[in-house]
Amino acid sequence: MRLFAILGSILIFTISCTQSETKKTEVDEYPDGFPYGNVPREKPNTPMSAALERVYDGTYAGLENHSNQLFSRFKYTPLKGFDYGKKDARISRRDASKVIKANGKYYVWYTHRNTPTPPDAEAGNDTIPSRDWDLAEIWYATSEDGFTWEEQGVAVPRLEKPYPGWRSVSTADILVYKGKYYLYYQAYTEMPGGAGRGDDCPVAASVSDSPDGPWTPSNKVVVENGPEGTWDQFIIHDPYPLVYKDKIYLYYKGEMGGNPRVRAQGLAIADHPFGPFKKHPLNPVINSGHETALFPFKEGIAALVSRHGLEHNTIQYAPDGVNFEIASITSLLPIAPGAHVPDAFVDNGNGRGITWGLCHFRDVLKVGGDSQSYSMLARFDCDLSLDLNDPEMKESDIFNDSSINFKFGLTTAQLKRIKEALHE
Ligand code: AAL
């Protein structure tokens, strides 16, 4: 009898708490309207629009940019030590790797093209590059401060036929694993864009005991193109290895075809640097972007998603390294960022984020009636770090000089369309 009485009183107490909880949630905390001043940190009980719901229930990593550890603007600085003085489209440097620190200095690897002519999509042949990254090699440079670099020359040359990479090797990234250094790169066995195909290639790799080489090639494809009819059947670009959950997580860009092309990011996982790499069953894991740029952040992985796609110009986060959500929306993201990721290979579940790296800009030289394109490396800085608090980097309102905006003017056809519409 006594037991029933005790159980009955517990039941009554529980019901009354629930009712008081319900009662609490029924009261509108802001009957006069959403409050002035600091945005409430906890989701208040008050009627909300979809936009306000997203502030609390969305995937943003903060309630506003200054408190969002995964929001940053980006600032750019020209580099010293490359021969940029002599603007020459026959020489190009682009697609920087992650920056690592070794032997007391910074190292970066990048695509280096030095060809007798600038790229020409129509005239490409054994000596004329069809693209800025065609007939290229992987070079490297070192720096004491990340601003002034010393170009060291070739790390991975084009391979001998028939090995993958004999046409061109480009867009390298670095993995430091169990005391060895691994470079992954796009390994072309045909001219990019040749024979009516696209920028098709797989990924190969080379290994060294030192960041200064010599590098021994795998002489085989390490990350295969997907099976016929699958999203990454033609293109495996921008290989980007991290060490995560005791494995090698290699993110890469694929293209789902379509017109315009839909670019997306995939993930391939391996226990050993030369594979076998197993593609993640949920690929593609990011639905937008162009070059891959990711970094360990807290227990997960964050990504800079630039240039293309529905979710371009976002910084995304996946607590499991696979299921990415938008953490913030930003602008003027670095092109082909190779961030300095101090803990890229540490795999301690406590990723600290990034504050700088290298990227590239594509410049076009007007030579006679020609437009000749080449790329140059630059430095970017940001605050996507748990160990930095730089409010200036949390500003989203970037004022451009009017000349920059006027540079992106209407085309002749657009102006014609607008003027014709006046007389409709
Ligand atoms: C880059 C990267 C890959 C592409 C080309 C060179 O930005 O996406 O490397 O193949 O463009």
Residues whose N, C-alpha, C, O or C-beta is under 5 A from the ligand:
A	BS01	AAL	W133 T171 D199 H237 D238 E291 A336
